[in-house]
């Protein structure tokens, strides 16, 4: 998928991106999580938030054992259709990809991302009922340090309950209408200092024609129910103190959504700015397209490119003015370009 740049100006003038900013990458396989007999987090029926890789994920069990809200971890590989809501209640722990994202995947033009079977992932239950009595609802994410952060992207997949509810029904939800049916998750980024909230919609299923897979062609491939991991770009949320999740579906009843409000998540990638204020220099412009990096620089400066693992893949001194770098040899994906004005995010 080829996009032009979405700028994240993260660094103060002349300072090192990697020295001053920590990249947070959610990978539940390195968090020593203890799982129960359902292969979900053993603390699922406690009133404890779930913490991993520098993030805090909201979690509660307000009505005692057998019910929870918010985030949990799962490594359950079940993708069977359990037919009705009663059966799904006891079998709600799976992911259609059968495991978390392979974070070392080759990022190419496919909009789907390979999984590692049995690898832990986040499972989120969004309660629209409880959300009505709380400002940020049941499902929100903050940084463990308490700092604001710049979310870059997250991987999203359907739970089996949501998948089968959209396709064949589950005894409560009915298959999505062929014209205009949809099922989506929304990531809402809150900046408390500025008093702003920005939102990004990501469709888990859609029954209308629009270019959902970003290949430039509108066809039947865009009429889908997600059964694999796909990347959701969160960079337009900007600097946030909190991300809260809501869900929606075209299949509604008197009490809200009929479709399951479970969604699988993994690989949340963010940068912590710490105490450093961002500096914006409007005279520099950087974007990527068609395998090239285009730069308009206001002065001679050192340009460095990092991948999302923090590995530097390019380092050179460039003159002021218009520059064009061939970066087609780099695996397609997300990179950070360090320059005098800060750091810009590019997506090849």
The 8 nearest C-alpha neighbors of each residue, nearest first, counted from 0:
[[1, 108, 213, 214, 2, 110, 109, 347],
 [2, 0, 347, 288, 346, 3, 289, 108],
 [3, 1, 346, 4, 288, 347, 0, 287],
 [2, 4, 287, 288, 286, 5, 346, 1],
 [3, 5, 286, 345, 287, 6, 346, 2],
 [4, 6, 344, 345, 3, 7, 234, 235],
 [7, 5, 343, 344, 4, 8, 345, 234],
 [6, 8, 343, 344, 9, 342, 5, 234],
 [9, 7, 342, 341, 343, 6, 10, 277],
 [8, 10, 277, 342, 7, 341, 272, 11],
 [11, 9, 341, 277, 342, 8, 16, 12],
 [10, 12, 277, 278, 341, 14, 276, 13],
 [11, 13, 340, 339, 14, 341, 278, 10],
 [12, 14, 339, 11, 15, 340, 341, 338],
 [15, 13, 12, 11, 16, 10, 19, 341],
 [14, 16, 18, 17, 19, 13, 10, 337],
 [17, 15, 19, 18, 20, 10, 14, 337],
 [16, 18, 20, 19, 15, 21, 309, 22],
 [19, 17, 15, 16, 20, 21, 14, 309],
 [18, 20, 16, 17, 15, 21, 14, 272],
 [21, 19, 17, 272, 271, 16, 18, 270],
 [20, 22, 271, 270, 23, 17, 19, 272],
 [21, 23, 270, 269, 24, 20, 271, 268],
 [22, 24, 269, 268, 270, 21, 53, 25],
 [25, 23, 268, 267, 266, 26, 22, 269],
 [24, 26, 266, 267, 52, 27, 23, 268],
 [27, 25, 28, 266, 29, 24, 52, 265],
 [26, 28, 29, 30, 119, 120, 25, 51],
 [27, 29, 26, 119, 30, 118, 31, 32],
 [28, 30, 27, 31, 26, 32, 52, 51],
 [29, 31, 27, 32, 28, 51, 52, 26],
 [32, 30, 29, 33, 28, 27, 34, 51],
 [33, 31, 30, 34, 40, 27, 72, 28],
 [32, 34, 41, 40, 31, 35, 39, 42],
 [33, 35, 40, 39, 41, 38, 32, 36],
 [36, 34, 41, 38, 37, 39, 40, 33],
 [35, 37, 38, 34, 39, 41, 40, 75],
 [38, 36, 39, 35, 75, 92, 34, 90],
 [39, 37, 34, 75, 35, 36, 74, 73],
 [38, 40, 73, 34, 37, 72, 35, 41],
 [41, 39, 34, 72, 42, 43, 33, 71],
 [40, 42, 35, 34, 43, 33, 39, 44],
 [43, 41, 45, 40, 44, 47, 46, 71],
 [42, 44, 41, 40, 45, 71, 67, 39],
 [45, 43, 64, 60, 42, 67, 66, 63],
 [44, 46, 42, 47, 60, 43, 59, 64],
 [47, 45, 59, 60, 58, 48, 44, 61],
 [48, 46, 45, 58, 59, 49, 42, 57],
 [47, 49, 58, 57, 56, 50, 55, 46],
 [48, 50, 56, 55, 58, 57, 47, 71],
 [51, 49, 55, 54, 56, 48, 52, 53],
 [50, 52, 54, 53, 30, 55, 49, 27],
 [53, 51, 25, 54, 23, 24, 26, 50],
 [52, 54, 143, 51, 142, 23, 55, 144],
 [55, 53, 142, 143, 51, 52, 50, 141],
 [54, 56, 50, 141, 143, 140, 142, 49],
 [57, 55, 140, 49, 48, 50, 70, 139],
 [58, 56, 48, 139, 69, 138, 70, 49],
 [57, 59, 69, 48, 70, 68, 47, 49],
 [60, 58, 46, 68, 67, 61, 47, 45],
 [59, 61, 67, 44, 46, 45, 63, 62],
 [62, 60, 63, 59, 67, 46, 66, 68],
 [63, 61, 60, 66, 64, 67, 65, 59],
 [62, 64, 60, 61, 66, 65, 44, 67],
 [65, 63, 44, 66, 62, 60, 67, 45],
 [64, 66, 63, 44, 67, 62, 60, 43],
 [67, 65, 64, 60, 63, 62, 44, 68],
 [68, 66, 60, 59, 44, 43, 69, 61],
 [69, 67, 59, 124, 58, 137, 60, 125],
 [68, 70, 58, 138, 124, 137, 123, 57],
 [71, 69, 123, 58, 122, 56, 57, 124],
 [70, 72, 122, 121, 40, 43, 123, 73],
 [73, 71, 121, 40, 39, 120, 122, 119],
 [74, 72, 39, 119, 75, 120, 38, 40],
 [73, 75, 119, 117, 38, 118, 39, 98],
 [74, 76, 93, 38, 73, 77, 92, 117],
 [77, 75, 97, 93, 117, 98, 74, 78],
 [76, 78, 93, 75, 79, 97, 94, 92],
 [79, 77, 159, 95, 93, 76, 94, 80],
 [80, 78, 77, 81, 159, 93, 82, 160],
 [79, 81, 82, 163, 78, 159, 160, 87],
 [80, 82, 86, 87, 83, 79, 90, 169],
 [83, 81, 169, 80, 86, 170, 84, 87],
 [84, 82, 169, 170, 86, 85, 81, 87],
 [83, 85, 87, 86, 169, 170, 88, 171],
 [86, 84, 88, 87, 83, 89, 82, 81],
 [87, 85, 81, 83, 84, 88, 89, 90],
 [86, 88, 90, 84, 89, 91, 85, 81],
 [89, 87, 85, 86, 90, 91, 84, 83],
 [88, 90, 87, 86, 91, 85, 92, 37],
 [91, 89, 87, 88, 92, 86, 81, 93],
 [90, 92, 87, 88, 89, 93, 160, 159],
 [93, 91, 90, 75, 73, 39, 94, 37],
 [94, 92, 77, 75, 76, 158, 91, 78],
 [93, 95, 158, 97, 96, 159, 157, 263],
 [94, 96, 226, 97, 159, 78, 158, 157],
 [95, 97, 227, 94, 98, 114, 226, 228],
 [98, 96, 76, 94, 116, 95, 117, 77],
 [99, 97, 116, 117, 118, 115, 96, 114],
 [98, 100, 120, 118, 119, 114, 115, 265],
 [101, 99, 114, 102, 115, 113, 265, 98],
 [100, 102, 114, 103, 104, 115, 113, 99],
 [101, 103, 104, 100, 266, 26, 114, 99],
 [104, 102, 101, 105, 100, 106, 308, 113],
 [105, 103, 101, 102, 106, 113, 112, 100],
 [104, 106, 107, 103, 330, 331, 332, 112],
 [105, 107, 331, 332, 330, 104, 108, 109],
 [106, 108, 331, 109, 105, 330, 332, 0],
 [107, 109, 0, 110, 106, 331, 1, 214],
 [110, 108, 111, 107, 0, 112, 106, 212],
 [109, 111, 229, 212, 108, 0, 112, 230],
 [112, 110, 229, 109, 228, 227, 113, 230],
 [113, 111, 228, 229, 114, 110, 227, 100],
 [112, 114, 101, 100, 104, 228, 111, 115],
 [115, 113, 100, 101, 99, 98, 96, 116],
 [116, 114, 98, 118, 101, 99, 100, 117],
 [117, 115, 98, 97, 118, 114, 76, 99],
 [116, 118, 98, 74, 76, 115, 119, 97],
 [117, 119, 98, 99, 115, 116, 74, 28],
 [120, 118, 74, 73, 99, 27, 28, 98],
 [119, 121, 99, 265, 73, 72, 27, 264],
 [122, 120, 72, 264, 263, 71, 265, 73],
 [121, 123, 263, 71, 70, 72, 262, 264],
 [124, 122, 70, 69, 262, 261, 125, 263],
 [123, 125, 261, 69, 68, 260, 126, 70],
 [124, 126, 260, 69, 137, 138, 127, 123],
 [127, 125, 128, 129, 130, 137, 124, 68],
 [126, 128, 130, 129, 125, 131, 255, 136],
 [129, 127, 126, 130, 131, 132, 254, 255],
 [130, 128, 131, 126, 127, 132, 136, 137],
 [136, 131, 129, 127, 133, 132, 128, 137],
 [130, 132, 129, 128, 133, 127, 136, 134],
 [131, 133, 130, 129, 134, 136, 128, 135],
 [134, 132, 136, 130, 135, 131, 129, 137],
 [133, 135, 136, 132, 130, 131, 137, 243],
 [136, 134, 133, 243, 139, 137, 130, 138],
 [130, 135, 137, 133, 134, 138, 129, 131],
 [136, 138, 69, 130, 68, 125, 126, 139],
 [139, 137, 69, 244, 57, 243, 136, 125],
 [138, 140, 243, 242, 57, 56, 244, 137],
 [141, 139, 56, 242, 241, 55, 243, 57],
 [140, 142, 241, 55, 54, 240, 143, 242],
 [143, 141, 54, 145, 144, 55, 53, 146],
 [142, 144, 54, 53, 145, 55, 141, 50],
 [145, 143, 142, 146, 53, 54, 141, 147],
 [144, 146, 142, 143, 147, 141, 240, 148],
 [147, 145, 144, 142, 273, 148, 271, 240],
 [146, 148, 240, 239, 238, 271, 145, 142],
 [149, 147, 271, 239, 238, 270, 272, 150],
 [148, 150, 238, 270, 269, 237, 239, 151],
 [151, 149, 269, 233, 234, 268, 152, 148],
 [150, 152, 234, 233, 269, 268, 232, 149],
 [153, 151, 232, 233, 268, 231, 267, 150],
 [152, 154, 267, 231, 266, 230, 265, 268],
 [153, 155, 230, 265, 229, 264, 266, 231],
 [154, 156, 264, 228, 229, 263, 230, 153],
 [157, 155, 228, 263, 227, 225, 264, 226],
 [158, 156, 262, 162, 263, 225, 95, 226],
 [157, 159, 94, 161, 160, 262, 95, 263],
 [160, 158, 162, 161, 78, 95, 94, 163],
 [161, 159, 158, 162, 163, 164, 259, 91],
 [162, 160, 259, 164, 158, 159, 163, 157],
 [161, 163, 159, 165, 164, 160, 157, 158],
 [164, 162, 166, 165, 167, 160, 161, 168],
 [163, 165, 168, 169, 161, 172, 162, 166],
 [166, 164, 174, 175, 163, 162, 168, 167],
 [165, 167, 174, 163, 164, 168, 162, 175],
 [168, 166, 174, 163, 164, 165, 173, 169],
 [169, 167, 164, 173, 174, 172, 163, 170],
 [168, 170, 83, 164, 82, 171, 172, 84],
 [171, 169, 83, 168, 172, 84, 82, 173],
 [170, 172, 169, 257, 173, 84, 168, 83],
 [173, 171, 257, 258, 168, 169, 164, 170],
 [172, 174, 168, 164, 175, 171, 165, 169],
 [175, 173, 165, 166, 168, 167, 164, 176],
 [174, 176, 180, 165, 177, 173, 250, 166],
 [175, 177, 180, 178, 174, 179, 206, 249],
 [178, 176, 206, 180, 175, 179, 207, 174],
 [179, 177, 176, 207, 206, 180, 175, 208],
 [178, 180, 207, 206, 177, 181, 176, 205],
 [179, 181, 176, 206, 175, 249, 205, 178],
 [180, 182, 205, 249, 204, 248, 206, 179],
 [183, 181, 248, 204, 203, 202, 247, 205],
 [184, 182, 202, 203, 247, 201, 246, 248],
 [183, 185, 246, 201, 245, 200, 202, 247],
 [186, 184, 200, 245, 199, 244, 246, 201],
 [185, 187, 244, 199, 198, 243, 242, 188],
 [188, 186, 198, 243, 242, 197, 244, 185],
 [187, 189, 242, 197, 196, 236, 239, 241],
 [190, 188, 196, 239, 241, 240, 195, 191],
 [191, 189, 239, 195, 240, 193, 192, 194],
 [190, 192, 194, 193, 189, 240, 195, 239],
 [193, 191, 194, 190, 195, 240, 189, 239],
 [192, 194, 195, 191, 190, 189, 196, 239],
 [193, 195, 191, 192, 190, 196, 189, 239],
 [196, 194, 190, 193, 189, 197, 191, 192],
 [195, 197, 189, 188, 190, 187, 198, 194],
 [198, 196, 188, 236, 187, 195, 189, 199],
 [197, 199, 187, 186, 188, 236, 185, 200],
 [198, 200, 186, 185, 187, 201, 233, 197],
 [201, 199, 185, 184, 186, 202, 198, 183],
 [200, 202, 184, 183, 185, 203, 199, 231],
 [203, 201, 183, 204, 182, 184, 200, 205],
 [204, 202, 183, 225, 182, 224, 157, 201],
 [205, 203, 224, 182, 202, 181, 223, 225],
 [206, 204, 181, 223, 222, 180, 207, 182],
 [207, 205, 180, 222, 177, 179, 178, 181],
 [208, 206, 179, 178, 205, 222, 209, 180],
 [207, 209, 221, 222, 217, 218, 210, 206],
 [210, 208, 211, 217, 221, 207, 218, 222],
 [209, 211, 217, 213, 212, 221, 216, 215],
 [210, 212, 221, 213, 209, 202, 214, 222],
 [213, 211, 210, 214, 110, 221, 220, 0],
 [212, 214, 210, 215, 211, 0, 216, 110],
 [213, 215, 216, 212, 0, 210, 217, 211],
 [214, 216, 213, 210, 217, 212, 0, 211],
 [217, 215, 214, 218, 210, 213, 209, 212],
 [216, 218, 210, 209, 208, 221, 215, 219],
 [219, 217, 220, 221, 216, 208, 222, 210],
 [218, 220, 222, 221, 217, 208, 223, 207],
 [221, 219, 218, 222, 223, 217, 212, 211],
 [220, 222, 219, 211, 223, 218, 210, 208],
 [223, 221, 206, 219, 220, 205, 207, 208],
 [222, 224, 204, 205, 221, 225, 220, 206],
 [223, 225, 204, 203, 226, 205, 162, 165],
 [224, 226, 203, 227, 157, 204, 223, 156],
 [225, 227, 95, 157, 96, 224, 156, 228],
 [228, 226, 96, 156, 225, 95, 111, 229],
 [229, 227, 156, 112, 155, 111, 154, 96],
 [230, 228, 111, 155, 154, 112, 110, 227],
 [229, 231, 154, 153, 155, 232, 152, 228],
 [230, 232, 153, 152, 154, 233, 229, 201],
 [231, 233, 152, 234, 151, 230, 153, 235],
 [234, 232, 152, 151, 235, 150, 236, 231],
 [235, 233, 151, 236, 232, 150, 237, 152],
 [234, 236, 237, 233, 5, 232, 197, 199],
 [237, 235, 234, 197, 188, 233, 198, 238],
 [238, 236, 235, 149, 234, 239, 7, 150],
 [237, 239, 149, 148, 190, 236, 147, 240],
 [240, 238, 190, 189, 147, 241, 148, 188],
 [239, 241, 147, 190, 189, 148, 141, 191],
 [240, 242, 141, 189, 239, 140, 188, 243],
 [243, 241, 188, 140, 187, 139, 189, 186],
 [242, 244, 139, 187, 138, 135, 186, 140],
 [245, 243, 186, 138, 185, 139, 187, 242],
 [244, 246, 185, 184, 125, 186, 243, 247],
 [247, 245, 184, 183, 185, 260, 244, 248],
 [248, 246, 183, 182, 184, 256, 245, 249],
 [247, 249, 182, 250, 181, 256, 183, 258],
 [248, 250, 181, 180, 251, 182, 247, 175],
 [251, 249, 248, 257, 256, 258, 175, 172],
 [252, 250, 256, 257, 255, 249, 248, 253],
 [253, 251, 255, 254, 256, 257, 250, 172],
 [252, 254, 255, 251, 256, 257, 250, 128],
 [255, 253, 252, 256, 251, 257, 128, 127],
 [256, 254, 251, 252, 253, 257, 127, 250],
 [257, 255, 251, 258, 250, 248, 252, 247],
 [256, 258, 172, 251, 250, 171, 252, 259],
 [257, 259, 172, 256, 164, 161, 250, 260],
 [260, 258, 161, 261, 160, 257, 164, 256],
 [259, 261, 125, 124, 258, 246, 262, 126],
 [262, 260, 124, 123, 259, 158, 125, 161],
 [261, 263, 123, 157, 158, 122, 156, 264],
 [264, 262, 122, 156, 121, 155, 157, 158],
 [265, 263, 155, 121, 154, 120, 122, 156],
 [264, 266, 154, 120, 267, 121, 153, 99],
 [265, 267, 25, 153, 154, 26, 24, 268],
 [268, 266, 153, 25, 24, 265, 152, 269],
 [267, 269, 24, 151, 152, 23, 266, 150],
 [270, 268, 150, 23, 151, 149, 22, 148],
 [269, 271, 22, 149, 148, 21, 23, 20],
 [270, 272, 148, 21, 20, 273, 149, 22],
 [271, 273, 20, 275, 148, 270, 274, 9],
 [274, 272, 271, 275, 146, 20, 147, 19],
 [273, 275, 272, 276, 146, 271, 19, 147],
 [276, 274, 273, 272, 11, 277, 10, 19],
 [277, 275, 11, 274, 278, 10, 272, 9],
 [276, 278, 11, 10, 9, 8, 275, 279],
 [279, 277, 11, 12, 276, 340, 10, 341],
 [278, 280, 340, 281, 8, 277, 341, 11],
 [281, 279, 340, 282, 283, 278, 341, 339],
 [280, 282, 283, 279, 284, 340, 297, 278],
 [281, 283, 280, 297, 284, 296, 295, 340],
 [284, 282, 296, 295, 281, 297, 280, 285],
 [283, 285, 295, 294, 282, 296, 286, 281],
 [286, 284, 294, 293, 295, 283, 287, 4],
 [285, 287, 4, 293, 3, 292, 345, 294],
 [288, 286, 292, 3, 291, 4, 293, 345],
 [289, 287, 291, 290, 3, 2, 1, 347],
 [288, 290, 291, 1, 287, 347, 327, 292],
 [289, 291, 327, 326, 288, 325, 347, 292],
 [292, 290, 325, 326, 324, 288, 289, 287],
 [291, 293, 287, 324, 323, 286, 294, 325],
 [294, 292, 323, 286, 285, 322, 287, 291],
 [295, 293, 285, 322, 321, 284, 296, 323],
 [294, 296, 321, 284, 320, 283, 322, 285],
 [297, 295, 319, 283, 320, 298, 294, 321],
 [296, 298, 319, 283, 282, 320, 295, 299],
 [299, 297, 319, 296, 300, 318, 320, 317],
 [298, 300, 318, 319, 317, 296, 316, 297],
 [301, 299, 317, 316, 298, 302, 318, 339],
 [300, 302, 316, 315, 317, 338, 303, 314],
 [301, 303, 338, 315, 314, 337, 316, 300],
 [302, 304, 314, 337, 313, 336, 301, 315],
 [303, 305, 336, 313, 312, 335, 311, 337],
 [306, 304, 311, 335, 310, 309, 334, 312],
 [305, 307, 334, 308, 309, 310, 335, 333],
 [308, 306, 309, 334, 333, 305, 310, 335],
 [307, 309, 306, 310, 305, 22, 24, 311],
 [308, 310, 307, 306, 305, 311, 17, 22],
 [311, 309, 305, 306, 308, 312, 307, 304],
 [310, 312, 305, 304, 313, 309, 306, 303],
 [311, 313, 304, 305, 310, 306, 314, 303],
 [314, 312, 304, 303, 311, 315, 305, 302],
 [315, 313, 303, 302, 304, 312, 301, 316],
 [316, 314, 302, 301, 317, 303, 313, 300],
 [315, 317, 301, 300, 302, 318, 299, 314],
 [316, 318, 300, 299, 301, 315, 319, 302],
 [319, 317, 299, 320, 300, 298, 316, 296],
 [320, 318, 298, 299, 296, 297, 317, 321],
 [319, 321, 296, 295, 297, 322, 318, 298],
 [320, 322, 295, 294, 296, 319, 323, 293],
 [323, 321, 294, 293, 295, 320, 324, 296],
 [322, 324, 293, 292, 294, 291, 325, 321],
 [325, 323, 292, 291, 326, 293, 322, 294],
 [324, 326, 291, 327, 290, 292, 323, 328],
 [327, 325, 291, 328, 290, 329, 324, 292],
 [326, 328, 290, 329, 325, 291, 330, 289],
 [329, 327, 326, 330, 325, 290, 331, 291],
 [330, 328, 327, 326, 331, 312, 332, 290],
 [331, 329, 106, 332, 328, 105, 107, 327],
 [330, 332, 106, 107, 347, 329, 333, 108],
 [331, 333, 106, 347, 346, 330, 334, 107],
 [332, 334, 346, 345, 307, 347, 306, 344],
 [335, 333, 306, 345, 305, 344, 307, 346],
 [334, 336, 344, 305, 343, 304, 345, 342],
 [335, 337, 304, 343, 342, 303, 344, 338],
 [338, 336, 342, 303, 302, 341, 304, 335],
 [339, 337, 302, 341, 340, 342, 336, 301],
 [338, 340, 13, 341, 12, 300, 337, 301],
 [341, 339, 280, 338, 12, 279, 278, 342],
 [342, 340, 10, 8, 338, 339, 9, 11],
 [341, 343, 337, 8, 336, 9, 10, 338],
 [344, 342, 6, 7, 336, 335, 8, 345],
 [343, 345, 335, 6, 7, 334, 5, 336],
 [346, 344, 4, 334, 333, 287, 335, 5],
 [345, 347, 333, 332, 2, 4, 334, 287],
 [346, 331, 332, 1, 287, 345, 2, 333]]
